[in-house]
């Protein structure tokens, strides 16, 4: 739960930053256009989220192949869906933007990709607070999709299979016979010479006779027209696709099961989007007709595309989008399961509500009272920051007026992330010029220690305005992440939390810091650094500084106000929050060695990130 809330906080921050550039553009231009890394079962993978309102139902697109990313197609065939859906593309493990040359064939199998899809579904449902999402699987993705719908019907509002695979072996025989006939009609002796084995049908022959793209425009044509396309992308695409296909060829998996035989009942509505001319070897439409007749489902239907082959979304993009709206969205909306979209995204507007100001003004004024009392504790508490209260689908941004020691309502903007009750975060607000603010929901003011958490987030605002960005630019892991547009690295870095050696050393370190065992602490710290990779060490010390400082100050505030100490993260299992506790203990230890070191937060970072901690090695940093 703690990780999921953290992921939402980062997603919200990214949305607010990216929203600022698009908020004044109406229609189907996505207000949210995020290319993100997510950790799925320990493997970092890329997703693309496009939406004009993140409260709209999610449509998760499972690409084909295997290894054939369809992430760069939205500009051509999905823009008309944005007033109705939040569209999520995912490059499956090893594919395109999720490719990692350090992967081995053992890292990629159908079962692992299927497990990743389950994890991604759970992530999206939790982040966006949607009980069920829509699922579209294309070609190889249809094998994934139908198994997902079979295993977890509780996760999906409906399943769309496009170019559905049901019986690979029989389908190849149908394609083989069709292709022989087509070649013979055209006296293609050379083609017939190449057509010798139903299990090895040359794909270029199927494409030549319009069995993949009926109208001529190809997936690669669409990709190259994408505003996201860049030189070298197709080289990466082909390298990763060959890798994934070779890896899957070596693995025994559920993909070898016969869907026609093994999945005869689904507990979700099912729609098969079939191109009448589809002749991709594994995807014979004749078998989909036969399968649909046998399948038990709450609703089932074949939607035919008469001028399409394997890619109805490319051959007939307008009709494809209309079919999704008519068959999927409108039906569910009519049954009350989904709300119809607003005509246009809500604009950012100046707030004039006296009632809203009256509601929160007394609570916000108390922040000034507490800050005056607590600011001697640390320079990070010397300033009061904006507070954004999220309620009823809106951000209400309150700006401090230090001269009057009060807050004023600055503006109101739409909550595009459906922020859940209990969120506490510090982030730049894209719709407000990327100004830092503490983001909360209103019940924080009713919690006994709610103001403590607000001041905790003020510490993060102070770090951001101070040296955080400069220090972050010096981190190799940050620079590498930014080269990949990975804005979630601080949450999703694959640190070896479960490593027994790390757990042993770090648990001992917390105890030695708490008990002021100087020599033992120095020895353990050196041992810890030696046991970690340079990147792992960099990540650990960054979190100890950033989150440890906020926790250390939070606990000093708690002591002054009479609240119990926050020790979250100390008990196993170890995770990122462990570094909150570890950083707190380390800063206490450093303060005993050199009183006042924590007041200079840049100097504090240097102390934390070095190996030795003895007093003589801290002075002069």
Wavefront OBJ file of the C-alpha trace (Angstrom):
o trace
v 0.000 0.000 0.000
v 2.817 2.380 0.885
v 4.537 1.721 -2.465
v 1.310 2.168 -4.395
v 0.649 5.530 -2.753
v 4.194 6.601 -3.554
v 3.748 5.588 -7.185
v 0.591 7.663 -7.359
v 2.404 10.669 -5.913
v 5.075 10.479 -8.596
v 2.513 9.930 -11.339
v 0.607 12.951 -10.069
v 3.744 15.057 -10.071
v 4.572 14.041 -13.618
v 1.024 14.703 -14.749
v 1.056 18.190 -13.278
v 4.365 19.033 -14.936
v 3.302 17.745 -18.341
v -0.200 19.159 -18.076
v 1.124 22.694 -17.958
v 2.266 22.584 -21.572
v -1.037 21.271 -22.922
v -3.793 22.581 -20.660
v -4.977 25.337 -22.973
v -5.337 23.092 -26.024
v -8.869 21.697 -26.463
v -10.225 18.640 -28.222
v -8.432 15.317 -28.312
v -4.933 16.630 -27.630
v -3.801 14.682 -24.549
v -3.461 16.778 -21.405
v -1.530 13.862 -19.982
v 1.157 12.438 -22.252
v 3.548 10.476 -20.076
v 6.261 8.067 -21.163
v 7.183 6.302 -17.936
v 9.225 3.412 -16.577
v 7.469 0.991 -14.262
v 8.942 -1.921 -12.358
v 7.030 -5.075 -13.275
v 8.211 -8.102 -11.333
v 11.708 -6.680 -10.997
v 12.128 -5.651 -14.653
v 11.953 -2.005 -15.675
v 9.542 -1.543 -18.588
v 8.129 1.407 -20.499
v 4.510 2.527 -20.621
v 2.878 5.450 -22.415
v -0.182 7.089 -20.853
v -2.305 9.383 -23.013
v -5.467 11.054 -21.767
v -7.503 14.240 -21.762
v -8.906 13.288 -18.356
v -7.375 10.584 -16.202
v -10.713 9.838 -14.582
v -11.853 8.257 -17.834
v -11.825 4.456 -18.178
v -8.480 2.891 -19.000
v -7.898 1.014 -22.240
v -4.753 -1.105 -21.965
v -3.255 -1.999 -25.368
v -1.326 -5.285 -25.620
v 0.882 -5.178 -28.710
v 1.556 -8.005 -31.118
v 4.662 -9.708 -32.356
v 5.986 -11.073 -30.160
v 8.207 -8.047 -29.748
v 6.280 -5.764 -32.147
v 5.685 -2.543 -30.232
v 2.654 -0.474 -31.219
v 3.388 2.396 -28.843
v 3.877 4.987 -31.616
v 0.470 4.629 -33.351
v -1.815 6.946 -31.349
v -1.435 9.921 -33.683
v -2.872 7.836 -36.533
v -5.624 5.676 -35.114
v -6.402 6.480 -31.465
v -6.851 10.263 -31.131
v -10.607 9.921 -31.521
v -10.725 7.706 -28.417
v -9.151 10.260 -26.079
v -12.440 11.967 -25.138
v -13.605 8.542 -23.939
v -10.588 6.617 -22.629
v -7.217 6.929 -20.987
v -5.032 4.884 -23.335
v -2.085 2.945 -21.949
v 0.511 1.402 -24.247
v 3.089 -0.986 -22.838
v 6.305 -2.220 -24.416
v 6.467 -5.772 -23.060
v 9.683 -6.977 -21.451
v 12.541 -6.981 -23.932
v 10.552 -5.043 -26.568
v 11.588 -1.673 -28.077
v 11.769 0.918 -25.267
v 11.713 -1.915 -22.702
v 14.729 -3.571 -24.297
v 17.821 -3.987 -22.130
v 20.920 -5.472 -23.714
v 21.813 -7.008 -20.346
v 18.789 -9.319 -20.577
v 19.279 -12.977 -21.325
v 16.855 -15.286 -23.119
v 15.938 -16.758 -19.727
v 14.540 -13.349 -18.715
v 11.824 -13.505 -21.402
v 9.053 -16.067 -21.599
v 5.332 -15.952 -22.238
v 4.602 -16.753 -18.611
v 6.789 -13.880 -17.399
v 5.180 -11.444 -19.838
v 1.760 -12.635 -18.673
v 2.753 -12.080 -15.027
v 3.977 -8.593 -16.000
v 0.598 -7.861 -17.583
v -1.175 -8.867 -14.371
v 1.118 -6.616 -12.342
v 0.601 -3.702 -14.735
v -3.164 -4.160 -14.550
v -3.027 -4.109 -10.750
v -0.857 -1.010 -10.861
v -3.246 0.867 -13.166
v -6.336 -0.162 -11.192
v -4.796 1.011 -7.943
v -3.242 4.230 -9.218
v -6.365 5.403 -11.022
v -8.863 3.871 -8.589
v -10.737 1.906 -11.242
v -12.167 -1.470 -10.317
v -12.006 -2.682 -13.907
v -10.187 -1.592 -17.031
v -10.678 -2.350 -20.726
v -8.259 -4.688 -22.443
v -7.302 -4.861 -26.130
v -4.958 -7.554 -27.354
v -3.647 -7.544 -30.911
v -2.213 -10.682 -32.540
v 0.369 -12.032 -30.060
v -1.207 -9.623 -27.587
v -4.528 -11.430 -28.118
v -2.951 -14.577 -26.657
v -1.930 -12.551 -23.617
v -5.278 -10.804 -23.456
v -7.508 -13.838 -23.559
v -5.441 -15.562 -20.871
v -5.668 -12.439 -18.702
v -9.443 -12.309 -19.137
v -9.616 -16.013 -18.282
v -7.465 -15.769 -15.153
v -8.644 -12.416 -13.786
v -12.140 -11.548 -15.014
v -12.519 -9.344 -11.934
v -9.933 -6.939 -13.395
v -11.504 -6.255 -16.794
v -14.677 -4.486 -17.988
v -14.423 -6.075 -21.448
v -11.902 -7.777 -23.692
v -11.231 -6.908 -27.349
v -9.267 -9.437 -29.388
v -7.974 -8.009 -32.674
v -6.444 -10.510 -35.062
v -7.295 -13.074 -32.400
v -5.204 -16.244 -32.147
v -7.208 -19.342 -31.191
v -5.475 -22.346 -32.795
v -2.025 -21.676 -34.215
v -1.577 -25.017 -35.957
v -4.908 -25.099 -37.809
v -4.560 -21.431 -38.715
v -1.193 -21.990 -40.362
v -2.705 -24.705 -42.548
v -5.475 -22.309 -43.654
v -2.981 -19.547 -44.439
v -0.732 -22.010 -46.298
v -3.575 -23.178 -48.548
v -4.794 -19.605 -49.170
v -1.335 -18.397 -50.103
v -0.755 -21.317 -52.495
v -4.018 -20.450 -54.242
v -3.209 -16.734 -54.463
v 0.253 -17.365 -55.857
v -1.062 -19.861 -58.409
v -3.664 -17.337 -59.605
v -0.846 -14.960 -60.463
v 1.508 -17.607 -61.859
v 3.997 -16.857 -59.116
v 6.312 -19.809 -59.593
v 9.070 -18.212 -57.529
v 6.680 -17.713 -54.621
v 5.471 -21.310 -54.807
v 9.066 -22.496 -54.658
v 9.470 -20.674 -51.349
v 6.226 -22.056 -49.950
v 7.200 -25.527 -48.776
v 6.264 -25.747 -45.094
v 3.037 -24.623 -43.295
v 5.114 -24.086 -40.164
v 7.482 -21.697 -41.926
v 5.431 -19.383 -44.161
v 7.444 -16.364 -45.374
v 5.795 -13.290 -43.887
v 6.777 -11.133 -46.851
v 4.679 -13.362 -49.130
v 1.622 -12.881 -46.912
v 2.232 -9.131 -47.007
v 2.743 -9.163 -50.783
v -0.703 -10.666 -51.276
v -2.318 -8.161 -48.872
v -2.890 -10.579 -46.006
v -1.305 -8.239 -43.433
v -2.018 -4.704 -44.680
v -4.964 -4.662 -47.080
v -4.587 -1.047 -48.185
v -0.782 -0.899 -48.318
v 0.033 1.404 -45.390
v 2.147 -0.525 -42.872
v 2.772 -0.363 -39.151
v 6.277 0.922 -39.861
v 4.865 3.678 -42.058
v 2.692 4.786 -39.151
v 5.568 4.579 -36.675
v 7.808 6.734 -38.862
v 5.069 9.390 -39.034
v 4.787 9.536 -35.239
v 5.970 12.719 -33.500
v 7.768 10.369 -31.092
v 9.817 8.712 -33.816
v 13.564 9.365 -33.739
v 16.555 8.221 -35.833
v 17.731 4.822 -34.694
v 14.374 3.765 -33.260
v 13.702 1.154 -35.940
v 17.161 -0.336 -35.402
v 16.301 -0.732 -31.723
v 12.897 -2.097 -32.720
v 14.315 -4.821 -34.960
v 17.087 -5.770 -32.530
v 14.664 -6.137 -29.646
v 12.046 -7.979 -31.729
v 14.599 -10.566 -32.854
v 15.753 -10.974 -29.261
v 12.211 -11.500 -27.919
v 11.267 -13.951 -30.659
v 14.438 -15.981 -30.168
v 13.882 -16.043 -26.410
v 10.242 -17.146 -26.691
v 11.195 -19.854 -29.188
v 13.343 -21.415 -26.469
v 10.772 -21.322 -23.670
v 8.007 -23.767 -22.872
v 4.966 -21.780 -21.785
v 1.212 -21.408 -21.637
v 1.348 -19.812 -25.085
v 1.650 -23.326 -26.505
v -1.731 -24.259 -25.108
v -4.596 -24.397 -27.553
v -6.987 -21.525 -26.781
v -9.698 -23.137 -28.886
v -9.508 -26.235 -26.718
v -8.592 -24.800 -23.312
v -10.582 -21.566 -22.911
v -14.243 -22.194 -23.619
v -15.759 -19.820 -21.035
v -14.991 -16.205 -20.142
v -16.694 -14.109 -17.478
v -16.207 -10.787 -19.288
v -17.844 -9.349 -22.444
v -15.767 -10.341 -25.487
v -15.451 -8.587 -28.840
v -13.393 -9.927 -31.721
v -12.264 -7.230 -34.170
v -11.477 -9.147 -37.347
v -10.157 -7.962 -40.685
v -11.970 -9.879 -43.381
v -8.683 -10.352 -45.294
v -6.427 -11.252 -42.333
v -4.026 -14.019 -43.334
v -1.287 -13.736 -40.743
v -0.230 -17.327 -40.172
v -1.610 -17.741 -36.651
v -4.789 -15.672 -37.032
v -7.324 -17.254 -39.394
v -10.686 -15.410 -39.034
v -12.561 -18.618 -39.969
v -11.393 -20.172 -36.722
v -12.453 -17.095 -34.739
v -15.976 -17.535 -36.101
v -15.957 -21.173 -35.052
v -14.490 -20.339 -31.641
v -16.966 -17.532 -30.982
v -19.811 -19.967 -31.624
v -18.534 -22.269 -28.873
v -17.410 -19.638 -26.362
v -19.549 -18.885 -23.296
v -19.414 -15.206 -22.252
v -21.783 -12.540 -20.840
v -21.668 -10.953 -24.295
v -19.743 -11.963 -27.396
v -19.610 -10.456 -30.846
v -17.444 -10.416 -33.959
v -16.973 -6.962 -35.462
v -15.938 -7.315 -39.108
v -13.730 -4.875 -40.987
v -14.417 -5.525 -44.655
v -11.485 -3.499 -46.008
v -8.864 -4.660 -43.513
v -6.403 -7.472 -43.047
v -4.422 -7.965 -39.819
v -4.457 -4.294 -38.755
v -7.991 -2.834 -38.841
v -6.694 0.126 -36.852
v -4.358 0.976 -39.772
v -6.503 -0.107 -42.735
v -9.707 1.482 -41.378
v -8.690 3.813 -38.523
v -11.918 5.838 -38.381
v -14.184 2.801 -38.363
v -11.922 1.079 -35.839
v -12.248 3.967 -33.380
v -15.984 4.277 -33.942
v -16.436 0.555 -33.269
v -14.684 0.849 -29.906
v -16.855 3.810 -28.935
v -20.100 2.232 -30.184
v -19.521 -1.319 -29.037
v -17.445 -0.841 -25.905
v -17.790 2.584 -24.385
v -21.404 3.389 -25.187
v -22.706 0.008 -24.119
v -20.974 0.202 -20.753
v -22.012 3.820 -20.247
v -25.591 2.883 -21.047
v -25.533 0.271 -18.324
v -24.322 2.838 -15.816
v -20.891 1.288 -15.416
v -19.078 4.305 -16.836
v -19.745 8.007 -17.041
v -19.893 9.773 -20.374
v -17.050 12.210 -20.897
v -17.351 15.943 -20.537
v -17.425 17.887 -23.790
v -13.961 19.314 -23.113
v -11.320 19.224 -20.364
v -11.942 21.533 -17.435
v -9.892 24.726 -17.745
v -7.641 26.115 -15.075
v -9.543 29.029 -13.576
v -9.136 31.690 -10.943
v -10.982 30.768 -7.786
v -13.492 33.139 -6.256
v -15.212 30.904 -3.711
v -15.455 32.719 -0.373
v -17.006 29.607 1.107
v -13.995 27.493 0.187
v -11.625 30.076 1.651
v -13.689 30.249 4.840
v -13.534 26.466 5.121
v -9.759 26.181 5.022
v -8.438 29.580 6.069
v -8.434 28.915 9.859
v -6.677 25.591 9.321
v -4.106 27.147 6.979
v -3.415 30.045 9.342
v -2.373 27.479 11.935
v 0.515 26.512 9.634
v 2.000 29.975 10.184
v 1.556 29.610 13.942
v 3.336 26.247 13.995
v 6.048 27.375 11.577
v 6.891 30.350 13.813
v 7.241 28.000 16.761
v 9.242 25.356 14.922
v 11.478 27.262 12.497
v 14.398 27.438 15.004
v 14.720 23.664 14.520
v 16.178 23.951 11.015
v 16.551 26.396 8.071
v 14.241 24.166 5.971
v 11.375 25.361 8.182
v 12.151 29.045 7.648
v 9.636 29.362 4.801
v 5.953 28.585 4.395
v 4.998 26.999 1.050
v 1.800 26.827 -1.002
v -0.719 24.146 -0.097
v -2.929 22.494 -2.735
v -6.037 20.863 -1.276
v -7.671 18.286 -3.557
v -11.386 17.690 -3.242
v -14.396 17.125 -5.499
v -12.179 16.536 -8.511
v -10.329 19.856 -8.212
v -7.045 21.268 -6.970
v -7.595 24.308 -4.744
v -4.221 26.031 -4.568
v -3.652 28.281 -1.556
v -0.730 30.697 -1.685
v 0.908 31.986 1.514
v 0.891 35.705 2.321
v 3.772 36.047 4.806
v 3.093 39.725 5.450
v -0.452 38.995 6.619
v 0.470 35.570 8.003
v -2.370 33.941 6.143
v -3.186 32.084 2.906
v -5.170 33.261 -0.096
v -6.956 31.102 -2.652
v -4.834 31.508 -5.805
v -6.539 29.269 -8.367
v -8.541 26.134 -8.965
v -7.563 23.457 -11.482
v -8.899 19.998 -12.408
v -7.594 16.925 -10.599
v -6.656 14.765 -13.566
v -5.277 11.939 -11.402
v -8.267 11.173 -9.128
v -6.138 11.780 -6.046
v -7.223 9.449 -3.223
v -7.899 10.589 0.348
v -4.738 10.586 2.413
v -2.268 11.736 -0.243
v 0.626 13.808 1.144
v 3.181 14.978 -1.393
v 5.510 17.800 -2.418
v 5.674 18.542 -6.130
v 5.918 21.250 -8.789
v 2.491 22.076 -10.229
v 2.670 22.261 -14.000
v -0.577 24.219 -14.299
v 0.885 26.846 -11.935
v 4.222 27.518 -13.577
v 5.897 24.489 -11.944
v 5.816 26.157 -8.533
v 6.390 23.812 -5.611
v 3.478 23.014 -3.326
v 2.417 20.600 -0.637
v -0.481 18.537 -2.034
v -2.979 17.096 0.466
v -6.600 16.115 0.809
v -8.761 18.007 3.259
v -8.921 15.481 6.095
v -5.245 16.195 6.865
v -6.412 19.162 8.952
v -8.556 16.868 11.096
v -5.773 14.382 11.862
v -3.962 14.810 15.189
v -0.570 14.888 13.485
v -1.738 16.175 10.091
v 0.277 19.382 10.356
v 3.397 17.345 11.029
v 3.051 15.671 7.648
v 2.483 19.061 5.972
v 5.709 20.367 7.501
v 7.450 17.142 6.423
v 6.473 17.989 2.835
v 7.668 21.569 3.343
v 11.120 20.079 3.979
v 10.987 18.505 0.526
v 9.893 21.843 -0.953
v 12.932 23.438 0.700
v 15.262 20.742 -0.652
v 13.869 21.272 -4.151
v 14.342 25.033 -3.998
v 17.786 24.630 -2.481
v 20.411 22.218 -3.733
v 18.395 19.129 -4.691
v 18.421 19.719 -8.446
v 22.122 20.517 -8.481
v 22.981 17.434 -6.439
v 20.702 15.254 -8.533
v 22.476 16.354 -11.712
v 25.654 14.934 -10.199
v 24.151 11.446 -9.819
v 24.997 8.949 -12.523
v 21.725 7.097 -11.922
v 19.752 10.312 -12.423
v 21.560 11.199 -15.636
v 21.051 7.688 -16.991
v 17.376 7.799 -16.043
v 16.830 11.161 -17.710
v 18.401 9.880 -20.928
v 15.545 7.352 -20.969
v 12.835 9.791 -19.786
v 12.589 7.722 -16.594
v 11.043 10.177 -14.143
v 10.149 7.446 -11.656
v 13.643 6.224 -10.856
v 13.560 7.476 -7.266
v 10.671 5.137 -6.575
v 11.417 2.251 -8.876
v 15.187 1.824 -8.801
v 15.781 -1.956 -8.475
v 17.705 -1.827 -5.204
v 18.586 -5.269 -3.730
v 16.390 -4.886 -0.638
v 16.004 -8.648 -0.234
v 19.739 -9.383 -0.277
v 20.557 -11.069 3.071
v 23.952 -9.339 3.334
v 22.418 -5.903 2.847
v 19.692 -6.603 5.378
v 22.182 -7.850 7.957
v 24.501 -4.870 7.607
v 21.818 -2.210 7.429
v 19.896 -3.523 10.417
v 23.128 -3.518 12.403
v 23.936 0.002 11.204
v 20.634 1.404 12.474
v 21.338 -0.151 15.860
v 24.880 1.254 16.030
v 23.735 4.747 15.021
v 21.018 4.683 17.655
v 23.466 3.538 20.316
v 26.372 5.767 19.182
v 28.865 2.956 18.574
v 31.314 4.972 16.510
v 33.963 2.414 15.551
v 31.432 -0.281 14.782
v 29.356 2.170 12.709
v 32.346 3.192 10.605
v 33.325 -0.420 9.988
v 29.788 -1.433 9.032
v 29.405 1.580 6.762
v 32.592 0.678 4.914
v 31.421 -2.928 4.664
v 28.077 -1.793 3.286
v 29.663 0.341 0.584
v 31.977 -2.496 -0.436
v 29.018 -4.874 -0.743
v 27.014 -2.626 -3.074
v 27.506 -1.586 -6.672
v 28.386 2.107 -7.180
v 24.858 2.720 -8.470
v 23.230 0.976 -5.487
v 25.399 2.985 -3.092
v 24.482 6.201 -4.888
v 20.780 5.372 -4.653
v 20.939 4.423 -0.981
v 22.778 7.579 0.091
v 20.495 9.783 -2.011
v 17.427 8.404 -0.281
v 19.077 8.622 3.134
v 19.673 12.306 2.481
v 16.411 13.264 0.806
v 13.930 11.206 2.818
v 16.114 10.830 5.892
v 16.329 14.597 6.390
v 12.545 14.973 6.141
v 12.036 12.089 8.612
v 14.688 13.484 10.999
v 13.025 16.896 11.036
v 9.581 15.317 11.276
v 10.638 13.497 14.422
v 12.088 16.676 15.931
v 8.763 18.370 15.232
v 6.926 15.438 16.777
v 9.045 15.728 19.902
v 8.230 19.441 20.298
v 4.512 18.887 19.711
v 4.285 15.803 21.909
v 3.618 13.170 19.240
v 5.123 9.688 19.132
v 8.237 9.184 17.013
v 7.805 7.893 13.459
v 9.866 4.702 13.049
v 8.176 3.447 9.863
v 10.542 1.425 7.720
v 12.515 -0.177 10.521
v 10.718 -3.537 10.774
v 11.179 -5.968 7.856
v 10.472 -6.385 5.015
v 13.021 -3.815 3.874
v 11.995 -1.432 1.132
v 12.532 2.172 0.088
v 10.943 3.450 3.331
v 13.729 1.686 5.229
v 15.986 4.494 4.042
v 13.707 7.037 5.740
v 14.444 5.313 9.036
v 18.082 4.706 8.183
v 18.641 8.296 7.101
v 16.997 9.580 10.270
v 19.305 7.444 12.412
v 22.368 8.399 10.405
v 21.653 12.132 10.660
v 21.188 11.832 14.426
v 24.529 10.073 14.573
v 26.234 12.720 12.430
v 24.785 15.501 14.553
v 26.359 13.956 17.651
v 29.704 13.826 15.869
v 29.444 17.373 14.500
v 26.555 19.436 15.925
v 24.871 21.616 13.321
v 25.973 19.640 10.257
v 22.346 18.992 9.279
v 21.683 22.740 8.956
v 23.811 22.833 5.799
v 21.895 20.334 3.696
v 24.438 20.207 0.882
v 27.259 19.536 3.332
v 25.035 16.923 4.972
v 24.644 15.127 1.646
v 28.434 15.024 1.191
v 28.803 13.503 4.633
v 26.161 10.875 4.014
v 27.510 9.908 0.603
v 31.117 9.412 1.720
v 32.357 6.103 3.078
v 33.876 7.088 6.438
v 31.877 8.757 9.167
v 34.462 9.485 11.847
v 34.562 13.171 12.918
v 37.939 13.828 11.341
v 36.611 12.750 7.974
v 33.517 14.930 8.142
v 35.137 18.295 8.878
v 36.032 20.347 5.846
v 33.481 18.805 3.513
l 1 2 3 4 5 6 7 8 9 10 11 12 13 14 15 16 17 18 19 20 21 22 23 24 25 26 27 28 29 30 31 32 33 34 35 36 37 38 39 40 41 42 43 44 45 46 47 48 49 50 51 52 53 54 55 56 57 58 59 60 61 62 63 64 65 66 67 68 69 70 71 72 73 74 75 76 77 78 79 80 81 82 83 84 85 86 87 88 89 90 91 92 93 94 95 96 97 98 99 100 101 102 103 104 105 106 107 108 109 110 111 112 113 114 115 116 117 118 119 120 121 122 123 124 125 126 127 128 129 130 131 132 133 134 135 136 137 138 139 140 141 142 143 144 145 146 147 148 149 150 151 152 153 154 155 156 157 158 159 160 161 162 163 164 165 166 167 168 169 170 171 172 173 174 175 176 177 178 179 180 181 182 183 184 185 186 187 188 189 190 191 192 193 194 195 196 197 198 199 200 201 202 203 204 205 206 207 208 209 210 211 212 213 214 215 216 217 218 219 220 221 222 223 224 225 226 227 228 229 230 231 232 233 234 235 236 237 238 239 240 241 242 243 244 245 246 247 248 249 250 251 252 253 254 255 256 257 258 259 260 261 262 263 264 265 266 267 268 269 270 271 272 273 274 275 276 277 278 279 280 281 282 283 284 285 286 287 288 289 290 291 292 293 294 295 296 297 298 299 300 301 302 303 304 305 306 307 308 309 310 311 312 313 314 315 316 317 318 319 320 321 322 323 324 325 326 327 328 329 330 331 332 333 334 335 336 337 338 339 340 341 342 343 344 345 346 347 348 349 350 351 352 353 354 355 356 357 358 359 360 361 362 363 364 365 366 367 368 369 370 371 372 373 374 375 376 377 378 379 380 381 382 383 384 385 386 387 388 389 390 391 392 393 394 395 396 397 398 399 400 401 402 403 404 405 406 407 408 409 410 411 412 413 414 415 416 417 418 419 420 421 422 423 424 425 426 427 428 429 430 431 432 433 434 435 436 437 438 439 440 441 442 443 444 445 446 447 448 449 450 451 452 453 454 455 456 457 458 459 460 461 462 463 464 465 466 467 468 469 470 471 472 473 474 475 476 477 478 479 480 481 482 483 484 485 486 487 488 489 490 491 492 493 494 495 496 497 498 499 500 501 502 503 504 505 506 507 508 509 510 511 512 513 514 515 516 517 518 519 520 521 522 523 524 525 526 527 528 529 530 531 532 533 534 535 536 537 538 539 540 541 542 543 544 545 546 547 548 549 550 551 552 553 554 555 556 557 558 559 560 561 562 563 564 565 566 567 568 569 570 571 572 573 574 575 576 577 578 579 580 581 582 583 584 585 586 587 588 589 590 591 592 593 594 595 596 597 598 599 600 601 602 603 604 605 606 607 608 609 610 611 612 613 614 615 616 617 618 619 620 621
